[in-house]
Amino acid sequence: MGIQNFNNKKVMVFGWARSGKAAAKCLTKIGAQVTVVNGGDFDNDDVYQTLRSAGVKFINHDDDRSLDQSFDFLVKNPGIDYQTDIVKKAQKLNIPILTEVAVALSLFNGRLIAVTGSNGKTTTTSLIRDMLESDGQQVTTAGNIGTPVSEVVENLTDEETLLLELSSFQLLGTPDIRPDIALITNIFANHLDYHGSRDNYVEAKFQITKNQTVDQTLVLNAEGKDTQNFITRTNAKVVEFSRKSSEFMVTVNADSLMIANHPVMPLTAIKLVGPHNLENIVAATTVAKLAGVHDSAIRQVLETFGGVAHRLQFVLSANQIKFYNDSKATDIEATQTALNSFDQPTIWLAGGLDRGDDLTRLVPNLTHVKVVIAFGETQQKIVEVARAANKPVITVTDVTQAVPVAVKLAEAGDIVLLSPAAASWDQYDNFEERGEAYVTEVKKVMGV
């Protein structure tokens, strides 16, 4: 991108999480004068020691008196609210407020593909990455998918593709981003506590295309509520995708994935399950074709891609029983999507932190469920859901106890699905830990 110049600029980095450390390291190497401010103590690790030795100043409080007009930029952790005192003061002083992504992109001039949206970002980004790699293209993935962009840009050449998954939080602090290909998977009313309104949230998403030019491309969901609004405002060439209409470059019919009105592969050969994933596949395939990927590489990925870990992830198949890990389903809507993805008999494992949700909304989605196994704080609520749907229900303590019970009940052709409809914090540190416990126990019980 090469837009911002941080050399010899005075920059405050606000927040000492992974992105803060990455930004501070990157800025120091660029030649910026860096001050790091954190609300608490700093990790006394190698990064801290190295940066202190390099002249970085550390302040372990978030008093806004540490910021004044002498600073050229404030680089904040994406999750830090804009109502925080230091951020509000930066706004008052007209100091640009950036995220680590903006710092990193100042060092990159190669092809940039950026993905955002309310749902499906990680799966779609992962599919695009695998399609490009399968085609023999060099691609590096970073951003909201888990790796700070600053940790990878130094090693990239201008011949490589940088593929970013970006949240609305990151986009707000990346005002100069100009992707060669931008994708917005969908937009729903998310993170309104942070953005204040749906309009503000939509504007944050619009950042991905705001600076695009006529020789760049914006890929939009044809069924999106905001699609026409974006089409009228962007300068980029617009390519729409849809799994429902044959008028677009990539779509599906009753039997096949279609590209340019030609069948590329039967839907039965696609490993990912669920209509939501079919939409992710159409979006990813559209981007892949724009990036020059051959149909054969797309087929190869879709035949083998089992999903992102903990997101309706295919774990294994044994004794004609298929196991899926959807530990990321921490709310009702995500579990509804998972349950609706199967028409085979399903043994549903569910439960977790009780946040007061009305789980009876799940009752209509239990059509194909043959047995429910409930655990965690919401165990009794899950029991009530099962009974309301006239489904057998068994209670256990946790995921590890649930798996052998499920295996005993499962028959050939069944699905065993972990989709908790609740956060994990009653029993696990995070949804990843819960999902890993499930996968480990499945492999242990099935002898894999």
N, C-alpha and C positions, 0 to 999 in steps of 0.2 A: 504493500500500500504506500509506504513511504511518505505519509502526509505530515504528521506531527514531528517536530524536531525537539528532542529532549536533551540534547547535548548542552551542558553547562546551564541547564534550567534548574530552578529551585522547585523541588517537588515534595509534597507531603504524601506519604502512603498511610492510609487510615485503615487499620485492621491487620492482624498478624496471623490470619489463617493461611492456608496453602497459597491462595492467589496473592495475598499480601507479600508473602516471602518471595514468590516468583517475580512479582512486580519490582520489589526492592532490588533483587539481584540483577534483573534486566536493566533497570534504570541506572544502577551503579556502573555496569559494564558500558552502557551508552555514554556515560560521562555526566549524568545529572548529579545535582547536589541534593541528597535524599535525607529526609527526616521521617522516621516511622513513629506513628502514634497508635497506641493500643489502649483499650479500656482496662486492661489488667496487666499482669506480669508477662514478660516475654519468655518463650522457650529458650533456655540457655543451651542451644544446640550449635552445630557446626555453622549453619547459615547465619545465626546471630553473631557468633564470634568472628566469622569471616567479614561480615558487613561492617561490624564495629571497627575492625582493623583497617577497613577500606575508607573509614571516615564517615560512615552513616551515623546519624544522631538518632537515639531512641528515647521516646518519652512515654512512660507507662501510666498515662491517664488520658482521658479524652476531653479535657478542658479546652474550650474553643479559644482560650487566650494563646494557645500554641500556634494558631494560624493567624497570619496577618497579610497585608497587601504585598509583601515581598515575595510571596510564593507565586509561581507561574501556573502550577497545576495541583489539584487534589486528586489522588488516585485512591479510590475506596473499594473495599470488599463489596461485591455486588449485592450481598444480602443486607448491608447496612442501610437503614431507612434514610430517606431524604429529609426527614424531620429531625434527625440528630443535630445537635448544636453545631458541631464543626461543619457539617454539610450545609446547614442553613447559613452559616457565616460565609462560607465560600460562595454561595449564591449571591449573598448581599454584596460581597466584594468583587463579583463578576470573575471569580477564578474558575476556569473550566474544571468540571467534575468528570473524571474518567474512571474506567475500570482497567484492570490488568490487560484485557484484550486490546484496548486502544494502544497501550504501550507496546505490546508485542507486534501489532500490525505495522508499526512504524518501521520495522526491520524487514518486512516481507514484501517482495514485488512479484511473486509468482502468481499462478492461477489460484483464485480464492473461490471456494464454494461454501456457502453459509446456509444453515438450516435452522429455522425457528418454528414455533407453533405451540399450541396449548397441550396437545397430546401427540404421542407418536414420534417425538423428536429423536430419541435415542435409537429406537428400532430403525427408523428411516435413515438416520445418519450411518448406522452400522451397516445397513444394506448397501448404501451408496459406496461406502469404503470397500466392502467386500467385492462389489461389482467392478470398481476401478482396479482393484488389486488383481482380480481374476482376469482382467483384460490386459494385465502387464503394465499398468500405469503406476507411477510412484505417487503415493498419497499418504499424508500424515493427518491424523484426526486429533482434535483437541477442543477445549472449551468446556461447555456444560456437561459433556460426556465424561469428564473426570480428570483431564489433564490440563493445567493452565497453559495457555498458548505460549507464554513466555518461556516455558520449559522446552519447547520444540523448535521455535523459529530460528534459533541460532544455527541449527544444523541443517536447515533447508536451503536448497538451491532454487533459483528462479525457474528451473525446469520442473520442479515438483508441484503437486497440488496440495494446498492446505484446505482441509475440510473441517469446518467448525459447526458444532452444535451450540446455539446461543439462546440463552433465556432472555426474557424481557428485561430482567435486572441488568444483564450484561449489555444488552443493546442500548439501554438508556445512557450508559457511560461510554459508548463507542460511536460518537457522533459523526466520524469521518469514514466509517466503513463503506466500502464500495465493492461488493462481491461481483465476480464475473458471472456466477450463477447463484441466485438467491432462491430459497424455497420456504414458503409458509405452508405448513401442513394443514392447519386449521386454527381457528380462534374461538375460544369460549371465554366466559367471564371468570378468569382466574386471577388470583393474587390482588383482589380489590382492596384488601387491607393495606397493601403496599402502594398501589397506584392511585387509590382514591376513587376511581370510577372506571367503568368499562371503556369509555372514550380514551382515557389516559393509557390504559393497557393496550388498546389498539394502536395508539400513536407510538408506544414503545416498540411494538412489533413492526410498524412502518419504517422504523429506523433502518431496517435491513435493506430497504430499497431506496431510501430517501436520496442518496447520492449516486445511484446507478445512472449510467449513460445509455444512449441508444444502441451501443454495441454490446450491451450486457443483457442478461435475461433474468426475469422474475417468473418463478413457477408458482402458480396459485391453484387452490382447490376450487374447481368450478362450482361446487355446491356451497362454498363459504359465504356467510352472511356479509362479509366485508370485501369480497372479491371485486365487485364493481367499483367500490370506493377506491380501492388500490389501483385498479386499472386506469382510472381517470387521473390519478395523481402521480404515477410513476413515469419516469422517462425511459425505463427499460422496455425491451421487447417482452411481451407477456405470453407465456405458454401455460395453458390450463391443463389440469389432469382431472380424470373422473373415472370411477369404476362403474358408472351407471350410463354413460353416454358414449356412443361410438364415434362422435364427431372429433374426438381428441386423439392425439398421437398415441397415447397409451391408455388402454381401457381393458375391460374384461367382457366376455359374453357368457353364456350359460356354461360353457365348457372350457374356455381357453383364455390365457393372457394374450392380448392382442397388441401388436405394435404396428402402426401404419396400416391398419386393417388386415394384417396377416397374423394368423395364429402362431405364437412362439412356443407355447408349451401348454399342456393340459393343466387345469387347475388342480386336478388330483395329484399331480407330481410336485406341487408346492408344499414344502414341509411346514411352513408357518400356518397356524390355524386362526380362524375368526375373521369376520367381515372387516373389523377395524384394521387388522393386519393386511388384508387385501388392499385396503386404501393406502396403507403405508407402502406396500409393494408397488402400486401404481405410481405413487409419488416418487419413490426412489428410482424406479425404472425410467421415468421421464427425465430426471436429472442425469442418470447414467447415459441415456441416449444423447442428451445435449452435450455431454462430456466425451462423446465419441466411443462409448463402450459397445462392443459387438454383442449381438443377440445370444451367441453361444456362451459368453461369459455371464450374462444375466441368467440364463437357464441353469448354469452350473451352480450359481449361488443360491437360487431359489429352491433347487432340489436338495440342498444340504443345510441351509441356514435354519437353525432350530430356535432362534430368538435370542434376545438379550437376557442375560442372567436375571432371574427373578421377575421377568415380565412375560408371563405366559410362556415360559421357557420349556421346551421339550427336554426332558431329562433322559429317559431311556424307554425302550420297549422290551418287555420280557414276558414270556408265557402269553403272548398276544394281549398284554395289558400295557397301556401307555401311561406314563407318569409325567405330569406337568407341574412346574414350580412358578406360581404367580404371587410370590410373597410381597411384591411391590404393590399388590392390590390392597391398599390401606384405607380405602373408602368404598362405599356401597356401589358407586357407579363403575368402578374398575372391576369389582366382582360380578356385577351384572353382565359386563362385557365378556368376562371369562366364561361364565355359565352359559351364555348365549352362543359361545363359539363351538359347542359340541352338540351333536345330536345322538351320540352314543350314550349308553348307560354310564352315569358318572357317580363316583364316590367323592363327595365334597368335604374337604378338611377346612374348617373355618374357626375363627375366634382370635381375640387379642384385646388390646386396650379399649376400655369402655369410655367413649367420648360422648355418650348420650344420644347416639344416632338411632333413628327408627329403622331397625333392621328388617321389620316386616315388609318393607318395600321390596325385599328380595324374594318374597313368596312366589310371585308370578314367574320368576326365572328358574324355578326348580323343576321344570317340566321333565328334564332328562335325568335328574338326580335320583339315584336308587337308594343311597344311604348317606346320611350326614354324620360327620364326626366332629364334635365340638370341644373346644378347649379355651383356656384363657379367661380373662375378666368377663368377656361377652358370652361365655359359654351358655348361660341360661337364656340369653336372648336368641342365640343360634338354635337352641332346643325349641324355643317357642316358634321360630320361623319354620323349622322342620315339621313340627306338629300341625301348624296352620296349613302346611302344604301336604299333609298326610304322608310324610316320609319318615321311615325309621331313623332314629337318631341314637348315637352312642357318645358318651362323654369320656374324655381322657384328660390328662393333666396338660400335655403340651404336644408339639409337633412330633417329637421323637417317639412318644407313646402312640400317636395317631397312625404312624406309618404301618407297623406290623398288624394293627387291627384292620386297616384298609386292605392290606395284601391278603389277609385271611378271607375277606369278604369278596374280593375281586374275582371276576371270571373272564374268560377269553372275550375280547372285544370291549372290555370296560376301560374307562378313563379314571385315573386317580388324580384329583386336582386339589392342590393347595392354593386357595384363594381366600385369604382371611377376612376381608371386608373390615379390617381394623388395623390400627397401628400395632407395632410390635413391642412397645416399651413396657408392657406389663411383665414380660418374661425375657425379652431379648434387647440388646443395645440398639439394634436397628433391623430393618427388614432384610438386609443382606445376611445378617447372622441367622435369622429365622429361616431364610431360604436355604442357606448352606446346611443347617441342621436337618432340614427335610431331604435335601439331595444326598447327604451323607448316609442317612438312615435308609433311604430307598436303595442305594447301592449296596449297603450292608445286608439288608433283608433279602434282596434279590440275588445276592452273591456275585455282584458285578465288580 
